[in-house]
Amino acid sequence: MSTPTASNGGTPNENMESGVEKMSTKVEKISLKEKISYSFGDLASNFVWGMTTSYLLFFYTDVFGITAAAVGTLFLITRVFDALNDPVMGILIDKTKSKHGKARPYLLYLPIPFAILSVLTFITPGFSDSGKLVYAYVIYLLLGMIYTAINIPYGALMSMMTRDSNEKSQLGSFRMMGLATGSILVSALTLPLVNLFGGGNQQVGFPITMAVFSAVGVVLFYITFKYCKERYSEQEDPNNKIKVTKSIGNLFKNKPWTIIATSSIIQFLRIGAMFGVLIYFVTYVLDQPALVPLYLTLANVANFAGGAIAPPILKRLKNRNGSLVVLAIALALFILLIFLENSSIFLFASVFFLANTLIGVSGSANFALLADTVDYQEWKFGQRTEGLLYSAYSFATKFGIAIGSAFIAYALGWAGYNPAAITGEAVSMIRVLMYAGPILFTLLQVIVLVFYKLDNNHAQIVKELNERNVNTAV
């Protein structure tokens, strides 16, 4: 087994300067500054993720000018192809050696290309219909690839920062709050900024708005790079290399990881379905188009609130049990929404907010549970392979969001959705999608998480790993 060490092999002082520290058996508490800096990575990512999740389907159908069915196929093909790149990126991370570590270099070099492609995604070229479709495929595919190359290292970084489950829970909480903050800002500011910059022309307003979001995102990624440290970053032993095929085989023998990956697919199916249809639901079912920014903001503020209240809940109940409890309550609230559609706006919005707050708690737990599976991988098979584990998780989430978003687009197309002539069939389909998706996927996630058992023995696994590494060092 290769010993977890600093990635750059330098002296302790050199490692401290580069943000990579040698491993110690003593659990090091993560400072508040570092936790906030880590959250900035997801804040930056979600200036783009929030835009694509909440607005891209609407942008493509109502601004860019392609049909809902064509968008469904675009989402499905590009995101599944993009997801296939994830394991390659994970392997690349595990083989990366630099003075900045294994994950951090990608946060230094890729933010600017990511920003450029983000803006290009929301540009409407003066092409023919077929030309627009080709443009959308190429740019969206490239955006997905660069997102993979920056987001997988960011996600893998958490398991390199600490082994302590409580610290991971707090990092997961901060990450959820960063995610939610980015989505809140996108939800609350996008349409007002589009109107401001475009003067009523959304084809002008959308790319300028995305340029503003992207510029801020570049700065936030650099803060994450500067202040987050890799403490448990494994350097590959040239005398004990494990083949990629064997690493992938071991991955699927990691039962806790397979459970979390499956849960994540379901989680992102729910996200793709709910956020994909929400703008249509508020506009055509609730008949309150002016409240679209409010509902999108509410959903994301709820996720922020969930991340904020997650640490004490998860510390008391542990990550798996806490997630099960909040998901079960959220399921009941999603069902309750069906009966509140014709009630007051305040009551419907309040229940919607509370359900998504509980989903935010579960999301925080999911990040911590995933990081724990890295420790299990090292304990079971002798290698941490953070990049591969997180990339395969990322594949699961992208597959989920691709299927969820594509399904919404296909369903709208099947119901004859046309923004110029809304039919009763289209409205009925939007209503069914809004309620059925969250209910079904939340129930499935509860069922899957019942089988996760690592919470019960993770502390013992970390103890054995620390003892093993002390013996190796001696």
C-alpha distance (Angstrom), angle and dihedral (degrees) to the residues before:
residue distance angle dihedral
M1 . . .
S2 3.78 . .
T3 3.75 115.2 .
P4 3.81 118.3 -117.1
T5 3.77 105.3 -113.4
A6 3.74 140.9 150.7
S7 3.78 109.3 -60.6
N8 3.76 97.9 -129.4
G9 3.80 97.9 48.1
G10 3.81 91.2 -135.6
T11 3.77 131.0 135.4
P12 3.83 119.7 -72.6
N13 3.79 91.3 -103.5
E14 3.80 92.0 49.0
N15 3.78 90.2 48.1
M16 3.78 92.0 50.4
E17 3.79 90.5 52.1
S18 3.80 92.8 51.2
G19 3.78 94.0 45.3
V20 3.83 94.4 -108.6
E21 3.79 117.7 114.2
K22 3.78 131.7 -170.8
M23 3.78 114.8 -107.1
S24 3.77 120.1 -99.3
T25 3.78 129.7 -169.4
K26 3.78 87.5 -129.8
V27 3.80 113.4 91.7
E28 3.78 106.9 -119.9
K29 3.77 117.2 -148.0
I30 3.77 114.5 -129.9
S31 3.81 113.3 -123.4
L32 3.79 121.2 -121.8
K33 3.80 89.1 -117.0
E34 3.80 91.3 56.6
K35 3.81 93.0 46.2
I36 3.80 91.3 51.8
S37 3.81 90.0 46.4
Y38 3.80 89.6 52.4
S39 3.80 90.6 51.7
F40 3.81 89.3 55.2
G41 3.81 89.7 68.6
D42 3.79 92.4 63.7
L43 3.79 90.6 39.5
A44 3.81 88.0 57.7
S45 3.81 93.6 44.2
N46 3.77 92.3 50.6
F47 3.76 94.8 57.5
V48 3.82 80.7 74.3
W49 3.82 100.7 26.7
G50 3.80 90.9 49.5
M51 3.80 91.3 49.7
T52 3.81 94.0 48.9
T53 3.82 93.8 43.3
S54 3.80 98.0 44.8
Y55 3.80 105.1 27.5
L56 3.80 113.9 16.0
L57 3.81 96.7 83.2
F58 3.80 89.0 48.7
F59 3.82 91.2 44.3
Y60 3.79 93.1 51.7
T61 3.83 95.5 46.4
D62 3.81 101.6 36.7
V63 3.83 105.3 25.6
F64 3.79 109.5 19.9
G65 3.80 91.4 41.7
I66 3.81 111.5 -128.5
T67 3.79 127.1 127.8
A68 3.80 124.4 -95.3
A69 3.82 91.7 -118.3
A70 3.82 91.1 52.3
V71 3.80 89.8 50.1
G72 3.79 90.2 51.0
T73 3.78 91.3 55.6
L74 3.81 91.1 44.5
F75 3.81 92.4 52.5
L76 3.78 92.9 46.4
I77 3.80 98.1 47.3
T78 3.78 98.7 40.3
R79 3.79 97.0 43.7
V80 3.80 95.4 45.2
F81 3.82 89.7 48.1
D82 3.80 89.0 46.9
A83 3.80 91.0 49.5
L84 3.79 89.9 55.4
N85 3.81 87.8 62.8
D86 3.80 92.0 59.1
P87 3.84 98.9 83.2
V88 3.82 89.4 48.1
M89 3.81 89.4 53.9
G90 3.79 91.1 46.8
I91 3.80 92.1 53.3
L92 3.81 89.6 47.5
I93 3.82 90.3 54.5
D94 3.81 92.2 50.0
K95 3.82 89.4 53.0
T96 3.82 95.6 44.3
K97 3.79 116.6 116.0
S98 3.79 119.7 -179.5
K99 3.77 141.8 134.5
H100 3.81 86.9 -99.5
G101 3.83 95.4 53.6
K102 3.80 130.5 -116.2
A103 3.80 105.2 -57.3
R104 3.80 105.8 21.7
P105 3.84 98.3 68.6
Y106 3.80 90.6 68.1
L107 3.80 90.2 55.7
L108 3.80 88.2 55.4
Y109 3.80 102.3 46.8
L110 3.82 106.8 31.7
P111 3.84 108.6 51.3
I112 3.82 95.1 86.6
P113 3.86 95.7 50.5
F114 3.80 87.4 45.5
A115 3.82 90.6 53.1
I116 3.81 93.3 49.3
L117 3.82 93.5 51.6
S118 3.79 90.6 45.7
V119 3.81 90.5 59.5
L120 3.80 93.0 44.4
T121 3.82 89.5 54.9
F122 3.81 90.8 64.4
I123 3.80 97.3 44.9
T124 3.83 117.3 106.6
P125 3.82 108.1 -147.6
G126 3.79 120.9 -153.7
F127 3.80 92.9 -113.4
S128 3.78 132.7 129.5
D129 3.80 118.2 -90.4
S130 3.79 91.5 -94.0
G131 3.80 90.7 44.5
K132 3.80 90.8 52.9
L133 3.78 90.9 50.8
V134 3.80 92.1 51.5
Y135 3.82 90.0 47.7
A136 3.80 90.8 50.4
Y137 3.81 92.0 50.3
V138 3.81 94.5 48.9
I139 3.79 97.8 44.7
Y140 3.80 96.1 40.9
L141 3.80 90.6 48.7
L142 3.80 91.5 50.9
L143 3.80 90.9 46.4
G144 3.79 90.2 53.6
M145 3.80 91.8 50.0
I146 3.80 94.3 50.9
Y147 3.81 90.2 44.3
T148 3.81 87.7 55.1
A149 3.78 91.4 50.0
I150 3.81 93.4 53.6
N151 3.80 103.5 31.2
I152 3.81 99.7 49.2
P153 3.82 93.0 55.8
Y154 3.81 88.8 46.4
G155 3.79 91.7 52.2
A156 3.81 93.6 44.4
L157 3.81 89.7 51.4
M158 3.83 92.4 74.8
S159 3.81 93.6 65.9
M160 3.82 89.1 48.9
M161 3.81 92.3 53.8
T162 3.83 99.4 58.4
R163 3.80 145.7 -9.0
D164 3.79 95.5 -153.2
S165 3.82 112.3 109.7
N166 3.81 93.5 -147.6
E167 3.81 90.7 51.6
K168 3.79 89.6 48.0
S169 3.80 90.0 50.8
Q170 3.79 89.7 52.8
L171 3.80 92.1 46.5
G172 3.80 88.2 48.8
S173 3.79 88.9 50.6
F174 3.81 92.4 50.4
R175 3.78 89.9 45.9
M176 3.80 90.8 52.1
M177 3.79 89.8 49.7
G178 3.81 90.2 49.7
L179 3.80 90.3 48.8
A180 3.78 91.4 48.3
T181 3.81 93.9 45.4
G182 3.79 91.1 54.7
S183 3.78 91.1 47.6
I184 3.83 91.4 46.1
L185 3.78 92.1 53.4
V186 3.80 91.2 46.6
S187 3.81 92.6 48.0
A188 3.79 95.5 45.7
L189 3.79 100.2 38.6
T190 3.81 107.8 31.3
L191 3.80 101.7 81.9
P192 3.83 94.9 38.0
L193 3.82 90.1 49.3
V194 3.80 92.0 44.8
N195 3.81 89.2 53.5
L196 3.80 92.0 44.2
F197 3.80 97.0 48.9
G198 3.78 96.1 34.4
G199 3.78 98.9 42.4
G200 3.79 88.9 -140.1
N201 3.83 94.6 -36.1
Q202 3.80 106.3 109.0
Q203 3.80 92.4 -172.9
V204 3.80 86.7 66.1
G205 3.79 98.1 34.7
F206 3.81 99.1 53.0
P207 3.84 99.2 57.9
I208 3.82 92.9 43.9
T209 3.80 90.4 50.3
M210 3.80 90.4 49.0
A211 3.81 89.7 50.1
V212 3.81 90.4 56.3
F213 3.82 92.3 48.2
S214 3.81 91.5 46.6
A215 3.80 94.3 51.2
V216 3.79 90.8 54.4
G217 3.81 89.6 46.0
V218 3.80 92.4 56.7
V219 3.81 91.0 56.6
L220 3.82 92.1 47.2
F221 3.82 93.1 51.7
Y222 3.79 89.7 52.6
I223 3.82 90.6 52.8
T224 3.81 90.0 52.4
F225 3.80 89.8 49.9
K226 3.80 93.5 48.8
Y227 3.79 101.4 47.6
C228 3.83 106.5 30.0
K229 3.81 117.4 88.0
E230 3.79 133.7 -153.4
R231 3.83 106.2 -135.5
Y232 3.82 100.6 160.0
S233 3.77 101.7 37.1
E234 3.79 112.3 146.1
Q235 3.79 118.4 -137.7
E236 3.77 113.9 -148.7
D237 3.81 113.3 -111.0
P238 3.84 106.6 -133.4
N239 3.81 89.3 -151.6
N240 3.80 94.0 52.8
K241 3.77 107.9 39.3
I242 3.77 118.3 163.7
K243 3.78 116.6 -147.2
V244 3.78 118.4 -114.2
T245 3.80 91.4 -120.9
K246 3.79 90.6 54.9
S247 3.81 91.4 47.3
I248 3.81 90.3 52.9
G249 3.79 90.0 46.9
N250 3.80 90.6 51.9
L251 3.79 89.1 48.9
F252 3.78 92.1 63.2
K253 3.81 90.7 45.4
N254 3.80 87.5 59.9
K255 3.81 97.3 94.9
P256 3.84 96.6 -173.2
W257 3.80 89.2 53.8
T258 3.82 93.5 49.1
I259 3.80 89.5 52.5
I260 3.83 93.2 49.4
A261 3.80 91.4 45.0
T262 3.80 90.2 52.5
S263 3.79 91.4 46.4
S264 3.80 88.8 50.1
I265 3.81 92.6 52.4
I266 3.79 88.4 54.5
Q267 3.81 92.6 44.2
F268 3.79 91.7 54.5
L269 3.78 92.6 43.0
R270 3.80 85.1 60.7
I271 3.82 92.3 46.7
G272 3.78 92.9 48.3
A273 3.79 93.0 46.8
M274 3.80 98.1 43.5
F275 3.80 99.7 42.3
G276 3.78 92.0 39.2
V277 3.81 92.2 58.4
L278 3.82 100.9 30.2
I279 3.81 96.9 87.3
Y280 3.83 90.1 50.8
F281 3.83 92.4 44.9
V282 3.80 94.5 53.5
T283 3.80 91.8 43.7
Y284 3.80 101.8 45.0
V285 3.82 108.2 17.4
L286 3.80 101.4 36.7
D287 3.81 87.5 30.4
Q288 3.81 91.3 -140.7
P289 3.83 106.3 118.7
A290 3.79 91.3 162.8
L291 3.82 88.6 63.4
V292 3.82 95.6 58.1
P293 3.83 93.0 101.2
L294 3.82 89.3 47.0
Y295 3.81 94.7 54.7
L296 3.80 93.9 43.2
T297 3.79 89.2 49.1
L298 3.80 92.0 46.4
A299 3.80 91.5 54.0
N300 3.78 91.6 51.7
V301 3.81 96.2 41.0
A302 3.79 85.2 53.2
N303 3.80 90.4 54.9
F304 3.80 89.1 50.0
A305 3.79 90.5 50.3
G306 3.79 89.6 48.6
G307 3.78 90.8 52.9
A308 3.81 90.9 48.5
I309 3.80 95.4 52.3
A310 3.81 95.2 38.0
P311 3.85 100.8 88.1
P312 3.84 98.6 64.8
I313 3.82 91.8 40.8
L314 3.79 94.0 48.6
K315 3.80 93.6 41.7
R316 3.79 90.0 55.2
L317 3.80 99.5 40.0
K318 3.84 99.6 24.1
N319 3.76 122.4 -120.1
R320 3.80 100.6 -77.4
N321 3.81 98.3 42.0
G322 3.79 92.6 42.3
S323 3.79 90.1 51.6
L324 3.80 91.9 50.4
V325 3.81 92.6 50.9
V326 3.80 96.5 49.5
L327 3.81 93.2 43.1
A328 3.80 91.4 52.7
I329 3.81 91.2 52.1
A330 3.82 91.4 45.2
L331 3.81 89.4 52.4
A332 3.80 90.7 56.1
L333 3.81 90.5 49.1
F334 3.82 93.3 50.2
I335 3.79 88.4 53.9
L336 3.82 90.5 48.1
L337 3.83 90.3 56.4
I338 3.81 90.1 69.0
F339 3.79 89.9 65.6
L340 3.81 94.7 43.7
E341 3.81 99.5 55.5
N342 3.80 92.8 104.5
S343 3.80 95.1 38.9
S344 3.79 126.0 95.5
I345 3.79 118.7 -52.6
F346 3.80 89.5 -121.4
L347 3.82 94.8 55.2
F348 3.80 95.3 45.3
A349 3.80 92.2 46.1
S350 3.83 92.1 46.5
V351 3.81 93.9 54.4
F352 3.81 90.0 43.7
F353 3.82 88.9 52.2
L354 3.80 94.4 48.0
A355 3.81 93.5 48.9
N356 3.79 91.3 52.2
T357 3.80 91.7 46.0
L358 3.79 88.7 60.0
I359 3.80 89.9 46.9
G360 3.82 86.4 55.1
V361 3.81 90.7 56.5
S362 3.79 89.5 51.9
G363 3.81 91.0 48.9
S364 3.81 90.6 55.3
A365 3.80 90.2 51.0
N366 3.79 90.9 49.5
F367 3.81 92.5 59.1
A368 3.82 90.9 51.1
L369 3.81 93.5 45.3
L370 3.79 90.1 52.4
A371 3.82 91.9 50.8
D372 3.82 90.0 51.1
T373 3.81 90.2 57.2
V374 3.82 88.1 63.0
D375 3.82 89.6 61.0
Y376 3.81 88.9 47.8
Q377 3.81 90.0 51.4
E378 3.81 91.4 54.0
W379 3.81 92.7 45.0
K380 3.80 93.5 47.9
F381 3.81 102.8 37.5
G382 3.82 106.9 16.5
Q383 3.82 98.4 -113.3
R384 3.79 130.5 84.5
T385 3.85 97.1 -154.7
E386 3.82 91.4 -179.1
G387 3.78 92.3 172.4
L388 3.80 95.1 53.6
L389 3.82 94.1 45.5
Y390 3.77 93.9 48.3
S391 3.81 93.3 42.5
A392 3.78 91.2 53.5
Y393 3.81 88.6 48.7
S394 3.80 88.4 49.8
F395 3.81 88.6 51.7
A396 3.81 88.1 55.1
T397 3.80 93.5 50.0
K398 3.80 93.9 46.3
F399 3.78 90.9 48.0
G400 3.80 88.6 52.0
I401 3.80 95.5 48.4
A402 3.82 90.9 44.2
I403 3.79 93.5 52.8
G404 3.82 93.1 41.9
S405 3.80 95.1 49.2
A406 3.81 93.8 41.6
F407 3.79 91.6 49.5
I408 3.82 91.2 54.0
A409 3.80 91.3 49.2
Y410 3.82 92.8 47.2
A411 3.80 92.0 47.0
L412 3.81 91.2 51.5
G413 3.79 90.3 48.4
W414 3.81 91.8 48.5
A415 3.82 89.6 51.2
G416 3.81 89.8 52.8
Y417 3.80 97.3 -110.0
N418 3.79 111.3 -171.7
P419 3.82 118.8 165.2
A420 3.80 89.2 -147.5
A421 3.82 94.2 54.8
I422 3.82 116.9 23.6
T423 3.82 113.2 -163.2
G424 3.79 131.5 -158.9
E425 3.81 89.3 -113.3
A426 3.79 90.9 56.8
V427 3.81 92.2 49.1
S428 3.80 91.4 49.5
M429 3.80 91.0 50.6
I430 3.81 91.3 50.3
R431 3.81 90.3 51.9
V432 3.82 93.3 50.3
L433 3.81 92.6 47.4
M434 3.80 92.9 49.8
Y435 3.80 94.5 55.0
A436 3.81 104.4 29.1
G437 3.81 97.3 50.9
P438 3.83 99.9 57.4
I439 3.82 92.6 39.8
L440 3.80 95.9 49.8
F441 3.79 97.5 42.0
T442 3.81 95.0 44.5
L443 3.81 90.1 52.3
L444 3.81 91.4 49.6
Q445 3.79 91.6 49.2
V446 3.81 91.1 53.6
I447 3.80 90.7 51.7
V448 3.81 93.1 50.1
L449 3.82 95.8 47.2
V450 3.80 91.4 54.1
F451 3.81 87.0 75.4
Y452 3.83 95.5 54.3
K453 3.84 110.2 105.4
L454 3.84 106.1 161.7
D455 3.83 93.5 101.6
N456 3.81 88.7 72.5
N457 3.82 96.6 60.9
H458 3.80 106.6 18.6
A459 3.83 93.0 105.3
Q460 3.82 90.8 55.1
I461 3.81 90.8 48.1
V462 3.83 91.1 53.5
K463 3.81 90.2 48.0
E464 3.80 91.3 52.8
L465 3.81 91.6 46.7
N466 3.79 91.8 52.5
E467 3.82 91.4 48.3
R468 3.81 90.4 47.1
N469 3.80 92.0 51.9
V470 3.80 92.6 47.8
N471 3.80 89.7 53.6
T472 3.81 91.2 47.2
A473 3.79 91.5 50.3
V474 3.81 91.3 50.8
